[in-house]
């Protein structure tokens, strides 16, 4: 199974000149913990709820005047829709990230978003041995 099979195809981008306040509001509106900063063909970074907490709030910065270009996480770690779930999970682990933008393998455009939860859920559901073990533990 590949990343393209489990990724979310709805990706909301935010501009690098947007404020931390704008990002927090948008995250709340669409109920996500991260936003890609830039456009589908040019990413400048990723801003996460943790970035807002530690790079803005904890430092006493003004969220209205703090620009995403100054706090977004870089470099952007991506995967391709054709990558296996295991290779995407390995990349997440190696780079200590829980979410990755997904690139089209031919155009390199961002076409989706995949989370560690998406991958884990899929791998857990597909693992007959794990399902049996979980069933045995919960029925005991």
N, C-alpha and C positions, 0 to 999 in steps of 0.2 A: 504494500500500500504506500502511496506517495503523499507528500504534503498537499498537493492539489486536491486530494480526495477529502481532506478534513479541514482545510483552511476556511476562514471566513472571507467571503468575497466583498464584503462591505467594509471599505476602509475610509475613514474620515481623516483627511489631512488638515493640518493647521500651518499657517505661514510663520516663518521665522521672526517676523516683526510683530507677531501677536504677543500679547502680554501673558504673564503667568496667570493672571486673573482670567483672561479669555480661555486659556487651556483648562483651568479648573472648572469653569462654567460648562465648557463643552464636554469634558469628561463626565460631569454630573448629568448633563442632559442625555447623553447617549449611553451612560452606564458602562464606561470603560476605564481601565487603569493606565492607559498609555495612548499616545497619539504620535503618528509620524509627522515630523516637522519638514515641510517642503511640499513637493508635488510627486505624482506617480513616476515622473521621469527624472526627478532630482531631489533626493533626500538630503537634508542638512543635519538631521539628528532625530532622536526619539525623545519625547518628554514623557516621564512617568509620574504617577502620583507620588512616588518616593522622591523624585527630583524636586517636585514642588515643595514637599515637606522639608527635605534636608538642605536644598540649595536656595530656597526662598524663605520659608517660614522660620526655620531654625536659625537662619542668619539675620533675621529681622529686616529683610529686604521688603520693599513695597511691591506687592504683586501687580499693581496697576502699571508701574513704570519699569518693571523687570521684563526684559524681552527674552523670548524663547531662544534666540540665537546665543544668548549668554549662559543659558542653563541646560540646554538639551544635551543628552548623552551622545557621545561620539567615541569611536567610529560606530557607524550603523552596521550591525551584524545582520545579514540577510541570508535567506536560503532560496532555493528555486522550487517551483511547483513540482518539478520532476524528481526532487530529492526524496529519498526514502524517509520514513518517519524516524527510523533509528539514526540516520545521519543528521537530521535536523535536531533531534534530542541531544546527540553528542555535541553539536555546535553550541546549543544552548548551555549545556553543562560546562563546556570549555571556556565559554565567555561570560558565564554567570548572568545569563538573561533568561527571562521567562516568556518573552514574546519576541517574535521576529516578523518583519515585513517579508513578504514572499514575492520573488521576482519571476516574471515570465522567462523561461530559458532562452527564448529566441530574441526578445526585444529588451530584456532587462528592466522593463517597466514593472512597477509595483502593482500586483494584481490581487493581493490578498494579505492576510494577517494570520499567523498561526501562534497558538499559545502552548505552553507546556501542558496545560490542562486538556486542550484538544487532543494532543498526542497521547497523553497518559490514558485518557478515557478510551480512546480508540484501541490502544494496545491492551488495556485491561479487558475490554469487552471481547477482543479477539483471542484472548488466551484461555483456552479450555482448562488447562491445568490450574491456572490461577483462579478461575471461576469455581472449580471444584474445591479448591482449598478454602476459598472464602465461604462457600456454601457449608462446608464441613465445620468451619469455625463458628458460623452463625447458628447452625442447627444443633450444635453440641450442648 
